[in-house]
Amino acid sequence: MPGEGVRASLAEVIIQEGETLESALRRFKRKVQQEDIIKEIKRHSYYLKPGEKRRVKQALARKRNRKKRAKDLEA
């Protein structure tokens, strides 16, 4: 079966007694953000060839290094 090893990550929030819907929604959004669910969905939404994936990874590393150097120069 395809995708058998992939586990679907679902954020679940149980509304507690006396809790408003707004606060439960806030908890849900925080939980989704902490579990990086949206990042995973975006990452799997389209296929990248291995070479493209490598180039994207290297570009992100260059960006991180530039930011780190800029921060070091400020201090």
C-alpha positions in Angstrom: 0.0 0.0 0.0 1.5 3.4 -1.0 2.3 5.8 1.8 2.1 3.0 4.4 5.1 4.3 6.4 3.7 7.9 6.5 1.7 8.7 9.5 -0.9 11.5 9.2 -0.3 14.0 11.9 -3.6 15.5 13.1 -3.8 18.2 15.7 -6.6 17.6 18.1 -8.0 20.0 20.7 -10.8 19.0 23.1 -12.9 21.9 24.2 -13.0 22.0 27.9 -16.1 22.8 30.0 -16.7 26.5 30.1 -14.1 27.3 27.5 -14.9 29.6 24.7 -14.6 28.6 21.1 -12.1 31.4 20.5 -9.7 30.2 23.1 -10.0 26.6 21.9 -9.2 27.8 18.4 -6.2 29.7 19.7 -4.9 26.5 21.3 -5.5 24.6 18.1 -3.6 27.1 16.0 -0.7 27.0 18.5 -0.7 23.2 18.4 -0.6 23.1 14.6 2.2 25.6 14.6 4.3 23.7 17.2 3.8 20.4 15.3 5.0 21.9 12.0 2.0 20.4 10.2 1.7 23.2 7.7 5.4 23.0 6.9 5.1 19.3 6.2 2.0 19.8 4.0 3.8 22.4 1.9 6.9 20.2 1.7 4.9 17.3 0.3 2.5 19.3 -1.9 4.8 19.0 -4.9 7.6 16.7 -6.1 11.2 18.0 -6.2 13.8 16.1 -8.2 16.8 15.1 -6.1 19.0 17.7 -7.8 16.4 20.5 -7.2 16.0 19.4 -3.6 19.8 19.7 -3.1 19.9 23.2 -4.7 17.1 24.4 -2.4 18.9 23.0 0.6 22.1 24.7 -0.4 20.3 28.0 -1.0 18.7 27.8 2.5 22.2 27.1 4.0 23.6 30.1 2.2 20.8 32.3 3.4 21.3 31.1 7.0 25.0 31.8 6.8 24.4 35.3 5.4 22.0 36.1 8.3 24.5 34.7 10.8 27.4 36.8 9.4 25.2 39.9 9.4 24.2 39.3 13.0 27.9 38.8 14.0 28.9 42.0 12.3 26.2 44.0 14.2 27.5 42.8 17.6 
